[in-house]
Amino acid sequence: MTEEKVKVLIIGSGPAGYTAAIYAARAGLKPVLYQGGQPGGQLTITNDVENYPGYPEGINGPQMMVDFQKQAERFGTDVRFGLATKVDFSGYPHKVIIDDKHEITANAVIISTGASAKWLGLESEQRLNGMGVSACAVCDGFFYKGQDVVVVGAGDTAAEEATYLSNICNKVTMLVRRDEMRASKIMQRRVEKTKNIEVLWNTETEEVLGKDAVEGVRVVNNVTGEKSEIKATGFFVAIGHKPNTEIFKDYLDLNEAGYILTKAGSTKTKVEGVFASGDAQDFTYRQAVTAAGTGCMAALDAERFLAEKEDELEQQEVTEKA
């Protein structure tokens, strides 16, 4: 196994990772960034981004991530392909294994591994992803203004997505696979009180219809077996997200859903010199702009940590010489 020492290691790309890289590089920290299994993160499967400041005409998601990467590289970030497969935060400096074959020792680690949307697993769902299929109503709802859409899910996320879309769309149909919702009572009441939301109970998706864009959804009642089709131009899957944090569970505090817990008002984790940013620790907002914000915070937290660490080492040297 090859070995390497770096000052700042950033695990994962996307708005959080690249923003952290921009700030760390400008601070002279010579960051090394590994892009992970999905270079650019979830925005690489988003066609149009219209709610990120600075792009008045909107921008294609993959192109936006290319721009972020170029900006990070412009200031000296070493951007590499590769996936972090194991970490060891039991001592200092920290150790991270890349692709099971390259060991990096880092003075500071910024985690920006993001989260992955949970999908139904349908071929049509994946084929039409970004062409009417979405996992984020706040991101993509605007494109369906005045249209009919479908939301899949029964929890708070689904209820929130449906009520958000109800303010934009003509009609929202919620597909709930059981005869009750898992959402909190207050969210259920909001759904019930919203006139243009219709809930179909005991209903599951069989296929998303359409060739080049979503045209409708074929559903099946799992009690009667009856099938029907719903006309819609948008299909929103709201069954949750899974943070990409599995390799950190033995060293960092995670909540019950797997998101990394950070100290209030910072990106600091329970391990000194390890910071978490973006959707790996944000289970509330999950937006590109908030991910970028925490990426900035993580780089600033890392910079301050390293400066304090250098001061400690200098003081130790002075003490030892005396």
Phi and psi in degrees as a GROMACS rama.xvg file:
@    title "Ramachandran Plot"
@    xaxis  label "Phi"
@    yaxis  label "Psi"
@TYPE xy
-77.6626  155.13  THR-2
-128.955  151.761  GLU-3
-155.553  146.708  GLU-4
-114.658  134.221  LYS-5
-136.113  161.629  VAL-6
-81.7618  -50.6155  LYS-7
-129.037  125.577  VAL-8
-113.074  128.202  LEU-9
-110.575  122.961  ILE-10
-102.644  108.593  ILE-11
105.978  148.814  GLY-12
-110.438  -152.883  SER-13
91.8872  179.873  GLY-14
-56.124  -39.3988  PRO-15
-67.516  -51.587  ALA-16
-63.0833  -45.8831  GLY-17
-68.5421  -37.0144  TYR-18
-66.4685  -41.3088  THR-19
-59.4554  -39.7403  ALA-20
-65.4509  -41.8501  ALA-21
-59.9977  -47.7176  ILE-22
-68.5321  -41.6748  TYR-23
-66.5022  -40.253  ALA-24
-66.4766  -41.9806  ALA-25
-65.9737  -22.5865  ARG-26
-87.4666  2.5815  ALA-27
78.0737  22.6614  GLY-28
-89.8858  -1.85733  LEU-29
47.9202  58.4141  LYS-30
-69.1661  147.117  PRO-31
-111.308  127.365  VAL-32
-119.374  126.118  LEU-33
-101.98  128.198  TYR-34
-74.1191  -20.247  GLN-35
83.7072  -172.341  GLY-36
-71.8386  -20.8152  GLY-37
-131.281  81.3091  GLN-38
-52.8363  125.006  PRO-39
94.8859  -11.565  GLY-40
70.9853  -159.358  GLY-41
-65.7006  -21.1306  GLN-42
-67.7755  -16.424  LEU-43
-72.4957  -11.7228  THR-44
-111.624  20.3542  ILE-45
-113.647  120.677  THR-46
-67.692  -56.1265  ASN-47
-121.826  131.453  ASP-48
-116.695  115.85  VAL-49
-118.664  -1.51669  GLU-50
-111.936  17.0204  ASN-51
-99.6999  125.17  TYR-52
-56.9028  143.484  PRO-53
98.9601  -6.95779  GLY-54
-121.127  78.3588  TYR-55
-60.4139  -26.8666  PRO-56
-99.4245  5.93119  GLU-57
79.0161  171.04  GLY-58
-153.639  150.338  ILE-59
-68.1864  133.463  ASN-60
-54.3383  -52.637  GLY-61
-59.598  -39.208  PRO-62
-64.6211  -37.2819  GLN-63
-59.975  -41.2304  MET-64
-71.0908  -31.1705  MET-65
-63.24  -41.9367  VAL-66
-62.6794  -43.795  ASP-67
-60.3547  -44.1581  PHE-68
-63.6611  -44.5375  GLN-69
-60.1339  -39.9899  LYS-70
-66.8474  -40.1428  GLN-71
-64.3254  -41.7252  ALA-72
-69.7612  -32.4384  GLU-73
-56.9956  -34.3427  ARG-74
-94.5095  5.37247  PHE-75
108.093  9.34472  GLY-76
-68.3809  134.397  THR-77
-90.3168  96.8101  ASP-78
-91.1163  126.852  VAL-79
-131.448  151.358  ARG-80
-77.1519  146.06  PHE-81
148.137  155.601  GLY-82
-123.704  129.365  LEU-83
-71.4541  119.881  ALA-84
-108.261  -14.6937  THR-85
-161.522  148.025  LYS-86
-132.545  157.532  VAL-87
-137.375  101.599  ASP-88
-105.175  22.1631  PHE-89
-77.5665  -19.2194  SER-90
-135.291  -172.188  GLY-91
-134.796  137.605  TYR-92
-68.4588  172.528  PRO-93
-86.1776  151.207  HIS-94
-117.774  135.753  LYS-95
-134.087  130.388  VAL-96
-98.4567  128.331  ILE-97
-105.774  126.02  ILE-98
52.8111  30.0221  ASP-99
61.8374  15.4977  ASP-100
-141.812  -7.70057  LYS-101
-132.137  120.089  HIS-102
-99.4422  124.903  GLU-103
-112.695  130.47  ILE-104
-102.896  122.719  THR-105
-126.235  139.824  ALA-106
-74.3816  -29.2047  ASN-107
-143.695  140.796  ALA-108
-123.679  129.724  VAL-109
-112.399  118.721  ILE-110
-92.7859  123.717  ILE-111
-141.616  48.9509  SER-112
-80.2666  -6.61753  THR-113
69.1407  -166.235  GLY-114
-138.698  153.97  ALA-115
-113.135  133.553  SER-116
-65.8717  143.376  ALA-117
-84.6342  135.378  LYS-118
-117.619  167.664  TRP-119
-78.1114  -24.1534  LEU-120
91.4893  18.8758  GLY-121
-87.8828  142.58  LEU-122
-61.4195  -43.5631  GLU-123
-65.8711  -32.2271  SER-124
-64.4397  -44.6972  GLU-125
-72.4315  -37.7249  GLN-126
-63.8538  -34.9998  ARG-127
-100.939  13.0087  LEU-128
-62.1698  124.668  ASN-129
87.1044  -3.84673  GLY-130
-123.672  37.512  MET-131
124.676  -21.4333  GLY-132
-96.7718  131.001  VAL-133
-147.441  158.918  SER-134
-118.572  17.7218  ALA-135
-149.205  103.383  CYS-136
-68.1428  -38.7645  ALA-137
-62.7661  -36.3695  VAL-138
-71.9492  -43.7835  CYS-139
-117.397  -5.93781  ASP-140
-57.5374  -35.5602  GLY-141
-56.1511  -32.1189  PHE-142
-69.4303  -10.1118  PHE-143
-115.563  26.9825  TYR-144
-56.6562  126.966  LYS-145
75.1115  8.62155  GLY-146
-110.025  173.793  GLN-147
-97.8101  132.841  ASP-148
-133.792  165.108  VAL-149
-122.541  138.883  VAL-150
-121.116  130.255  VAL-151
-105.252  128.175  VAL-152
143.321  163.28  GLY-153
-134.87  2.66208  ALA-154
-96.481  -170.604  GLY-155
-59.8901  -38.5677  ASP-156
-60.3186  -46.5704  THR-157
-63.9093  -41.8434  ALA-158
-64.567  -41.183  ALA-159
-65.1802  -42.9161  GLU-160
-63.0459  -43.0787  GLU-161
-64.5636  -44.7193  ALA-162
-68.5595  -35.2744  THR-163
-63.1276  -47.2789  TYR-164
-66.7356  -28.5412  LEU-165
-62.9127  -24.1618  SER-166
-80.6782  -12.3965  ASN-167
-113.651  -41.2219  ILE-168
-94.0359  164.542  CYS-169
-71.1384  -47.8426  ASN-170
-146.771  142.399  LYS-171
-121.471  124.004  VAL-172
-108.1  122.126  THR-173
-97.3564  132.44  MET-174
-104.74  115.483  LEU-175
-117.477  123.604  VAL-176
-75.6404  -16.2377  ARG-177
-111.374  -171.814  ARG-178
-97.434  13.9398  ASP-179
-154.214  161.483  GLU-180
-98.3395  152.234  MET-181
-89.4958  -9.78686  ARG-182
-62.4329  158.001  ALA-183
-62.3795  157.347  SER-184
-57.9612  -40.3086  LYS-185
-65.3324  -37.4866  ILE-186
-71.281  -36.0791  MET-187
-63.4778  -39.2877  GLN-188
-64.4631  -38.425  ARG-189
-61.927  -41.745  ARG-190
-63.5214  -46.0471  VAL-191
-61.6975  -35.601  GLU-192
-81.3772  -12.7635  LYS-193
-88.1966  114.477  THR-194
-63.4443  -33.5006  LYS-195
-95.4991  19.7723  ASN-196
-109.233  125.363  ILE-197
-114.59  130.358  GLU-198
-103.767  126.618  VAL-199
-105.008  112.303  LEU-200
-82.8573  159.105  TRP-201
50.5868  39.1331  ASN-202
-123.225  132.987  THR-203
-125.924  154.987  GLU-204
-83.4977  128.612  THR-205
-97.6513  -39.0031  GLU-206
-161.304  143.343  GLU-207
-90.2526  126.192  VAL-208
-94.0921  145.016  LEU-209
133.759  150.216  GLY-210
-95.2917  -57.2214  LYS-211
-109.456  -7.7688  ASP-212
-159.584  158.097  ALA-213
-66.2563  129.31  VAL-214
-118.791  -15.5534  GLU-215
173.153  -175.405  GLY-216
-139.298  132.191  VAL-217
-95.3853  125.689  ARG-218
-121.723  163.644  VAL-219
-135.424  135.988  VAL-220
-80.6373  117.944  ASN-221
-78.5353  3.19981  ASN-222
-101.837  -48.6181  VAL-223
-93.9334  -19.8882  THR-224
82.3151  -0.626547  GLY-225
-69.2088  135.187  GLU-226
-107.803  149.977  LYS-227
-154.656  166.901  SER-228
-120.615  140.219  GLU-229
-116.066  126.776  ILE-230
-78.3539  128.777  LYS-231
-162.518  152.387  ALA-232
-106.787  -10.8983  THR-233
-131.326  140.212  GLY-234
-131.286  108.54  PHE-235
-107.172  119.509  PHE-236
-94.1132  116.101  VAL-237
-126.955  58.5532  ALA-238
-108.866  15.288  ILE-239
109.661  172.673  GLY-240
-126.337  152.952  HIS-241
-117.999  112.737  LYS-242
-66.8577  143.159  PRO-243
-87.5668  72.5331  ASN-244
-128.522  10.7014  THR-245
-54.8116  -40.3513  GLU-246
-73.1974  -8.5753  ILE-247
-101.383  -5.5664  PHE-248
-62.0572  -25.5826  LYS-249
-80.5751  -9.8607  ASP-250
-124.007  -27.0859  TYR-251
-114.208  156.88  LEU-252
-80.903  128.137  ASP-253
-119.738  151.841  LEU-254
-81.8379  -178.001  ASN-255
-63.9078  -21.7537  GLU-256
-92.7976  -5.71752  ALA-257
100.706  4.08374  GLY-258
-79.0184  141.926  TYR-259
-71.859  132.227  ILE-260
-89.1584  130.774  LEU-261
-118.771  159.342  THR-262
-70.0764  140.694  LYS-263
-51.7658  131.923  ALA-264
75.6779  14.0628  GLY-265
-151.045  179.906  SER-266
-109.744  12.942  THR-267
-72.4503  134.174  LYS-268
-95.989  -174.197  THR-269
-71.3669  -15.0909  LYS-270
-100.026  125.305  VAL-271
-59.0795  127.934  GLU-272
87.2561  4.16418  GLY-273
-117.664  126.741  VAL-274
-125.313  147.917  PHE-275
-125.048  136.848  ALA-276
-139.868  165.198  SER-277
70.2519  -156.141  GLY-278
-70.348  -8.36544  ASP-279
-69.8487  -22.7521  ALA-280
-125.854  -7.62821  GLN-281
-102.375  103.07  ASP-282
-103.203  10.7136  PHE-283
-107.147  -52.2696  THR-284
-98.94  -49.3847  TYR-285
52.9306  47.0679  ARG-286
-116.075  156.508  GLN-287
-61.0097  -41.2061  ALA-288
-70.5405  -35.2313  VAL-289
-73.4378  -33.7635  THR-290
-62.9776  -44.0547  ALA-291
-61.3245  -39.7811  ALA-292
-61.4252  -44.2054  GLY-293
-72.5854  -25.2727  THR-294
-64.2661  -42.5464  GLY-295
-60.3654  -47.0684  CYS-296
-58.788  -43.056  MET-297
-62.8052  -41.8932  ALA-298
-65.1362  -41.685  ALA-299
-66.9941  -39.7954  LEU-300
-63.1494  -41.0242  ASP-301
-66.0354  -41.8383  ALA-302
-60.624  -45.7693  GLU-303
-65.7582  -39.7439  ARG-304
-61.1342  -46.4405  PHE-305
-66.0201  -36.6306  LEU-306
-64.4659  -42.6045  ALA-307
-66.0557  -37.3665  GLU-308
-64.7147  -41.7687  LYS-309
-64.1715  -39.7283  GLU-310
-62.109  -40.1127  ASP-311
-63.5217  -44.1219  GLU-312
-64.8643  -41.4261  LEU-313
-62.6708  -41.0223  GLU-314
-65.2364  -37.4985  GLN-315
-64.5998  -41.8452  GLN-316
-61.7379  -43.1335  GLU-317
-62.1274  -43.644  VAL-318
-64.2259  -43.3008  THR-319
-65.8539  -38.5198  GLU-320
-67.8288  -35.0733  LYS-321
